[in-house]
Amino acid sequence: MKKRSWLLWFLAILITLLAARYQRATGPTHPFRVKVKLGDREIKCALPRSHGGPGGQEVRILVPDTAVTGQIAWKHYPSNESWQLLPMQRRGDTLVAVLPHQPPAGKLQYEVKLRDGSTSVTFPEKPAIIRFKGHVPLAVLVPHILAMFLFMLFSNRAGLEALVNGPATRSYSFIAVALLVVGGFVLGPAVQYFAFGQWWTGIPFGWDLTDNKTLIALVFWLWALWSLRGRRNARWQVVLASLVTLVIFLIPHSAWGSQLDWEKLETTTGPPK
């Protein structure tokens, strides 16, 4: 029994880590990694797509050759305005430009152009999109991330325990729900408020995917707990709640997130227009 328990914990941890890694790598705020050719040079860089706190966002391109110059074209997103050009300054081996600060949920789209004499390259193929947000205190952000990570862990562990009809299904399920409530419905809205000035942007107030997938997870887990009442055997309800949680949390974090409408200067949520 003890050996099986350790194996299930190992599987739960592995699934959680892989899911977290996938979500981070595919998320719309993860830096966009680029590799391009300029003449016989290969240039690699990571273009930022999220900025928190005051000040503008630096874009840095490592190009030791001083013959190479660069500029950034940017404009608000979404908008039909004209592109504005921002020359890149050289700091040693690096070309640097600072995208101007925007209000919370404001987005810019931008692309980089490097030139060496008559040779030039513009990247990425589609303009990168960066979203600005307010500063979130670590005292709020760290407990939120920890609670949601542990929720995913105990959700996976409860599902595996239920799958083998183990005796700890009920305990792990209650722990998972408690972590979801704290991380997703207490600390989560606090993070949202500091970042974008709104406590909740999911149903019924908006279509923010992060808020809505948290709500969906809670609905399925409350149904599983209700099915477990009176020490009933609800193993398949727990397995389903665990699977639904895993699937919806594989959806990239911050997709369909808060976005400033530049025409109305109000924050909206939902799929990109």
WOBELVEN-V287523 format. One record per pair of residues at least 12 apart in sequence whose ideal C-beta (glycine too) atoms are under 10 Angstrom apart, sorted by the first residue. I is the first residue (numbers start at 0). GAP is how many residues later the second one is. If there is no record, write none. Layout:
BEGIN
I&GAP / I&GAP
END
This chain:
BEGIN
0&165 / 0&166 / 3&156 / 3&157 / 3&160 / 3&162 / 4&152 / 4&156 / 4&159 / 4&161 / 4&163 / 6&153 / 6&157 / 7&148 / 7&149 / 7&151 / 7&152 / 7&153 / 7&155 / 7&156 / 7&158 / 7&160 / 7&164 / 8&144 / 8&147 / 8&148 / 8&151 / 8&152 / 10&145 / 10&146 / 10&149 / 11&140 / 11&141 / 11&142 / 11&143 / 11&144 / 11&145 / 11&146 / 11&147 / 11&148 / 11&149 / 11&160 / 11&230 / 12&140 / 12&143 / 12&144 / 13&142 / 14&137 / 14&138 / 14&140 / 14&141 / 14&142 / 14&144 / 14&145 / 14&227 / 14&231 / 15&133 / 15&134 / 15&135 / 15&136 / 15&137 / 15&138 / 15&139 / 15&140 / 15&141 / 15&230 / 15&233 / 16&132 / 16&135 / 16&136 / 17&232 / 18&130 / 18&133 / 18&134 / 18&137 / 18&226 / 18&227 / 18&228 / 18&230 / 18&231 / 19&125 / 19&128 / 19&129 / 19&132 / 19&133 / 19&229 / 19&230 / 19&233 / 21&227 / 21&228 / 21&230 / 22&129 / 22&226 / 22&227 / 22&228 / 22&229 / 22&230 / 22&231 / 22&232 / 23&228 / 23&229 / 24&227 / 25&224 / 25&225 / 25&226 / 25&227 / 25&229 / 26&22 / 26&23 / 26&224 / 26&225 / 26&226 / 26&227 / 26&228 / 26&230 / 27&21 / 27&22 / 27&101 / 27&102 / 27&103 / 27&224 / 27&225 / 27&226 / 27&227 / 27&228 / 27&229 / 27&244 / 28&19 / 28&20 / 28&21 / 28&22 / 28&23 / 28&100 / 28&101 / 28&102 / 28&104 / 28&223 / 28&224 / 28&225 / 28&226 / 28&228 / 29&16 / 29&18 / 29&19 / 29&20 / 29&222 / 29&223 / 29&224 / 30&14 / 30&15 / 30&16 / 30&17 / 30&18 / 30&19 / 30&97 / 30&99 / 31&13 / 31&14 / 31&15 / 31&16 / 31&17 / 31&91 / 31&92 / 31&94 / 31&96 / 31&97 / 31&98 / 32&12 / 32&13 / 32&14 / 32&91 / 33&12 / 33&13 / 33&27 / 33&78 / 33&89 / 33&90 / 33&91 / 33&94 / 34&88 / 35&25 / 35&76 / 35&78 / 35&85 / 35&86 / 35&87 / 35&88 / 35&89 / 36&82 / 36&84 / 37&25 / 37&27 / 37&30 / 37&32 / 37&76 / 37&77 / 37&78 / 37&81 / 37&82 / 37&83 / 37&85 / 38&26 / 38&28 / 38&29 / 38&75 / 38&77 / 38&78 / 38&79 / 38&80 / 38&81 / 38&82 / 39&76 / 39&79 / 40&22 / 40&23 / 40&24 / 40&27 / 40&73 / 40&75 / 40&78 / 40&80 / 42&18 / 42&19 / 42&20 / 42&22 / 42&25 / 42&27 / 42&52 / 42&69 / 42&71 / 42&78 / 42&80 / 43&17 / 43&18 / 44&14 / 44&15 / 44&16 / 44&17 / 44&18 / 44&49 / 44&50 / 44&67 / 44&69 / 44&78 / 44&79 / 45&13 / 45&14 / 45&15 / 46&12 / 46&13 / 46&14 / 46&25 / 46&63 / 46&64 / 46&65 / 46&76 / 46&77 / 46&80 / 46&81 / 46&82 / 46&83 / 47&12 / 47&51 / 47&62 / 47&80 / 47&82 / 48&58 / 48&59 / 48&61 / 48&79 / 48&80 / 48&81 / 48&82 / 48&205 / 49&79 / 49&80 / 49&81 / 49&82 / 49&83 / 49&145 / 49&204 / 50&48 / 50&50 / 50&51 / 50&55 / 50&57 / 50&79 / 50&80 / 50&81 / 50&82 / 51&52 / 51&79 / 51&80 / 51&81 / 51&82 / 51&83 / 51&84 / 51&89 / 51&142 / 51&143 / 52&48 / 52&79 / 52&80 / 52&81 / 52&82 / 52&83 / 53&47 / 53&78 / 53&80 / 53&81 / 54&43 / 54&45 / 54&46 / 55&30 / 55&41 / 55&42 / 55&43 / 55&44 / 55&45 / 55&46 / 55&52 / 55&76 / 56&40 / 56&41 / 56&42 / 56&43 / 56&44 / 56&45 / 56&51 / 56&53 / 56&73 / 56&75 / 57&36 / 57&38 / 57&39 / 57&40 / 57&41 / 58&13 / 58&15 / 58&27 / 58&29 / 58&36 / 58&37 / 58&38 / 58&39 / 58&40 / 58&51 / 58&53 / 58&69 / 58&71 / 59&28 / 59&31 / 59&34 / 59&35 / 59&36 / 59&37 / 59&38 / 60&27 / 60&32 / 60&33 / 60&34 / 60&35 / 60&36 / 60&51 / 60&53 / 60&62 / 61&30 / 61&31 / 61&32 / 61&33 / 62&25 / 62&27 / 62&30 / 62&31 / 62&32 / 62&51 / 62&53 / 63&28 / 63&29 / 63&30 / 64&28 / 64&51 / 65&24 / 65&26 / 65&27 / 66&48 / 66&49 / 66&50 / 67&20 / 67&22 / 67&27 / 67&46 / 67&47 / 67&48 / 67&49 / 67&51 / 67&52 / 67&53 / 68&18 / 68&19 / 68&20 / 68&21 / 68&26 / 68&44 / 68&45 / 68&46 / 68&47 / 68&48 / 68&51 / 69&16 / 69&17 / 69&18 / 69&19 / 69&20 / 69&25 / 69&26 / 69&27 / 69&42 / 69&43 / 69&44 / 69&45 / 69&46 / 69&50 / 69&51 / 70&14 / 70&15 / 70&16 / 70&17 / 70&24 / 70&26 / 70&40 / 70&41 / 70&42 / 70&43 / 70&44 / 70&51 / 71&12 / 71&13 / 71&14 / 71&15 / 71&16 / 71&23 / 71&25 / 71&26 / 71&27 / 71&36 / 71&38 / 71&39 / 71&40 / 71&41 / 71&56 / 72&12 / 72&13 / 72&36 / 72&37 / 72&38 / 72&39 / 72&40 / 72&49 / 72&54 / 73&12 / 73&23 / 73&25 / 73&26 / 73&34 / 73&35 / 73&36 / 73&37 / 73&38 / 73&53 / 73&54 / 73&56 / 74&33 / 74&34 / 74&35 / 74&52 / 74&187 / 75&26 / 75&30 / 75&31 / 75&32 / 75&33 / 75&184 / 75&186 / 76&25 / 76&29 / 76&30 / 76&31 / 76&32 / 76&33 / 76&50 / 76&51 / 76&52 / 76&53 / 76&54 / 76&182 / 76&183 / 76&185 / 76&195 / 77&29 / 77&31 / 77&51 / 77&181 / 77&182 / 77&183 / 77&184 / 77&185 / 77&194 / 77&195 / 78&28 / 78&29 / 78&30 / 78&182 / 78&183 / 78&184 / 79&182 / 79&183 / 80&181 / 82&26 / 82&27 / 82&28 / 82&44 / 83&16 / 83&24 / 83&26 / 84&12 / 84&28 / 85&12 / 85&13 / 85&14 / 85&24 / 85&26 / 87&24 / 87&25 / 87&26 / 94&17 / 94&19 / 96&13 / 96&15 / 98&31 / 98&33 / 99&32 / 100&31 / 101&28 / 101&29 / 101&30 / 101&31 / 101&158 / 101&160 / 102&29 / 102&30 / 102&31 / 102&93 / 102&94 / 102&157 / 102&162 / 102&164 / 103&27 / 103&28 / 103&29 / 103&30 / 103&31 / 103&90 / 103&91 / 103&92 / 103&93 / 103&94 / 103&154 / 103&156 / 103&163 / 104&26 / 104&27 / 104&28 / 104&29 / 104&90 / 104&91 / 104&92 / 104&93 / 104&96 / 104&152 / 104&153 / 104&154 / 104&155 / 104&156 / 104&161 / 104&162 / 104&163 / 104&164 / 105&24 / 105&25 / 105&26 / 105&27 / 105&90 / 105&152 / 105&153 / 105&154 / 105&155 / 105&156 / 105&159 / 105&161 / 106&22 / 106&23 / 106&24 / 106&25 / 106&150 / 106&151 / 106&152 / 106&153 / 106&155 / 106&165 / 107&19 / 107&20 / 107&21 / 107&22 / 107&23 / 107&24 / 108&17 / 108&18 / 108&19 / 108&20 / 108&21 / 109&14 / 109&17 / 109&18 / 109&19 / 109&20 / 110&12 / 110&13 / 110&14 / 110&15 / 110&16 / 110&17 / 111&12 / 111&15 / 111&16 / 128&130 / 128&143 / 130&64 / 130&65 / 130&123 / 130&126 / 130&127 / 130&128 / 130&129 / 131&63 / 131&64 / 131&128 / 132&58 / 132&59 / 132&61 / 132&62 / 132&63 / 132&64 / 132&121 / 132&124 / 132&125 / 133&59 / 133&60 / 133&61 / 133&62 / 133&63 / 134&59 / 134&60 / 135&54 / 135&55 / 135&56 / 135&57 / 135&58 / 135&59 / 135&60 / 136&53 / 136&54 / 136&57 / 138&51 / 139&47 / 139&48 / 139&50 / 139&51 / 139&53 / 139&54 / 139&55 / 140&46 / 140&49 / 140&50 / 140&53 / 140&54 / 141&45 / 142&39 / 142&40 / 142&43 / 142&44 / 142&47 / 142&48 / 143&38 / 143&39 / 143&40 / 143&42 / 143&43 / 143&44 / 143&45 / 143&46 / 143&47 / 143&48 / 144&38 / 144&42 / 144&46 / 145&33 / 145&36 / 145&37 / 145&41 / 146&31 / 146&32 / 146&33 / 146&34 / 146&35 / 146&36 / 146&37 / 146&39 / 146&40 / 146&41 / 147&31 / 147&32 / 147&34 / 147&35 / 147&36 / 147&39 / 147&40 / 147&66 / 147&101 / 147&105 / 148&30 / 148&34 / 149&25 / 149&26 / 149&28 / 149&29 / 149&30 / 149&32 / 149&33 / 150&24 / 150&25 / 150&26 / 150&27 / 150&28 / 150&29 / 150&30 / 150&31 / 150&32 / 150&33 / 150&63 / 150&66 / 150&70 / 150&94 / 150&98 / 151&24 / 151&27 / 151&28 / 151&31 / 151&65 / 151&90 / 151&93 / 151&94 / 151&97 / 152&19 / 152&22 / 152&23 / 152&26 / 153&17 / 153&18 / 153&19 / 153&20 / 153&21 / 153&22 / 153&23 / 153&24 / 153&25 / 153&26 / 153&88 / 154&17 / 154&18 / 154&20 / 154&21 / 154&22 / 154&24 / 154&25 / 154&62 / 154&65 / 154&66 / 154&69 / 154&83 / 154&86 / 154&87 / 154&88 / 154&89 / 154&90 / 154&91 / 154&94 / 155&16 / 155&20 / 155&86 / 155&87 / 155&89 / 155&90 / 156&12 / 156&14 / 156&15 / 156&16 / 156&18 / 156&19 / 156&85 / 157&12 / 157&13 / 157&14 / 157&15 / 157&16 / 157&17 / 157&18 / 157&19 / 157&63 / 157&66 / 157&77 / 157&80 / 157&81 / 157&83 / 157&84 / 157&87 / 158&13 / 158&14 / 158&17 / 158&65 / 158&76 / 158&79 / 158&80 / 158&81 / 158&82 / 158&83 / 158&84 / 158&85 / 158&86 / 158&87 / 159&12 / 159&78 / 159&79 / 159&82 / 160&12 / 160&74 / 160&77 / 160&78 / 160&81 / 161&62 / 161&66 / 161&71 / 161&72 / 161&73 / 161&74 / 161&75 / 161&76 / 161&77 / 161&78 / 161&79 / 161&80 / 162&72 / 162&73 / 162&75 / 162&76 / 162&79 / 162&80 / 163&71 / 164&68 / 164&70 / 165&69 / 168&55 / 168&59 / 168&64 / 168&65 / 168&66 / 168&69 / 168&70 / 169&54 / 169&55 / 169&58 / 169&59 / 169&61 / 169&62 / 169&63 / 169&64 / 169&68 / 171&66 / 171&70 / 172&48 / 172&51 / 172&52 / 172&54 / 172&55 / 172&61 / 172&64 / 172&65 / 172&68 / 172&69 / 173&47 / 173&51 / 173&54 / 175&41 / 175&45 / 175&48 / 175&49 / 175&62 / 175&65 / 175&66 / 175&69 / 176&40 / 176&41 / 176&44 / 176&45 / 176&47 / 176&48 / 176&64 / 179&34 / 179&37 / 179&38 / 179&41 / 179&42 / 179&65 / 180&37 / 180&40 / 180&41 / 182&31 / 183&26 / 183&27 / 183&29 / 183&30 / 183&31 / 183&33 / 183&34 / 184&15 / 184&26 / 184&29 / 184&30 / 184&33 / 187&12 / 187&14 / 187&22 / 187&23 / 187&26 / 188&12 / 188&13 / 188&22 / 188&25 / 190&19 / 191&16 / 191&18 / 191&19 / 191&65 / 191&66 / 194&59 / 194&62 / 194&63 / 195&12 / 195&61 / 195&62 / 195&63 / 195&64 / 195&71 / 195&73 / 196&61 / 196&70 / 197&13 / 197&60 / 197&69 / 197&71 / 198&12 / 199&14 / 199&15 / 199&69 / 200&55 / 200&56 / 200&57 / 200&66 / 200&67 / 200&68 / 200&69 / 201&12 / 201&13 / 201&14 / 201&54 / 201&67 / 202&12 / 202&13 / 204&64 / 205&50 / 205&51 / 205&52 / 205&61 / 205&62 / 205&63 / 205&64 / 206&49 / 206&50 / 206&61 / 206&62 / 206&63 / 206&64 / 207&46 / 207&47 / 207&48 / 207&49 / 207&50 / 207&51 / 207&59 / 207&60 / 207&61 / 207&62 / 208&39 / 208&42 / 208&43 / 208&44 / 208&45 / 208&46 / 208&47 / 208&48 / 208&60 / 208&61 / 208&62 / 209&39 / 209&41 / 209&42 / 209&43 / 209&44 / 209&45 / 209&46 / 209&47 / 209&48 / 209&59 / 210&45 / 210&46 / 210&47 / 210&58 / 211&36 / 211&39 / 211&44 / 211&57 / 211&58 / 212&31 / 212&32 / 212&34 / 212&35 / 212&36 / 212&37 / 212&38 / 212&40 / 212&42 / 212&43 / 213&31 / 213&34 / 213&35 / 214&33 / 215&28 / 215&29 / 215&31 / 215&32 / 216&24 / 216&25 / 216&27 / 216&28 / 216&29 / 216&30 / 216&31 / 216&32 / 217&23 / 217&27 / 218&22 / 218&25 / 219&17 / 219&18 / 219&20 / 219&21 / 219&22 / 219&23 / 219&24 / 219&25 / 219&28 / 220&16 / 220&17 / 220&20 / 220&21 / 220&23 / 220&24 / 221&19 / 222&14 / 222&15 / 222&17 / 222&18 / 222&21 / 223&12 / 223&13 / 223&14 / 223&15 / 223&16 / 223&17 / 223&18 / 223&20 / 224&12 / 224&13 / 224&16 / 226&13 / 226&14 / 254&16 / 254&17 / 255&13 / 255&14 / 255&15 / 255&16 / 256&12 / 256&13 / 256&15 / 257&12 / 258&12 / 258&13 / 258&14 / 260&12
END
